[in-house]
Amino acid sequence: MPKANSGAAAATARLTYAVELARGSSHISSTLTPETERRAIVETVAEFCELYGETNLPLFQKLLAEEVQQRGKNEAALAVAQFKFACNCSLR
């Protein structure tokens, strides 16, 4: 994958993770309380780590935050962008 900061990397990642981004942003955007929002973020990020490992997690989180923001959920997008996750999966 190209450098993480490049537009090409973001475009490639957006295509590669399209299903995870759509599902995660929908799940996060549909929450009604801060607690369910946090759980949705944890679930989405944990599923990503399980599938892909943590190497591209920062880029995925950036794209996920953008997707959530496009749904009009600015506070949730900020929570996604600032979320810290320790990946305990086998795909590191």
Order of alpha helices (4+ residues) and beta strands (2+ residues): alpha-alpha-alpha-alpha-alpha
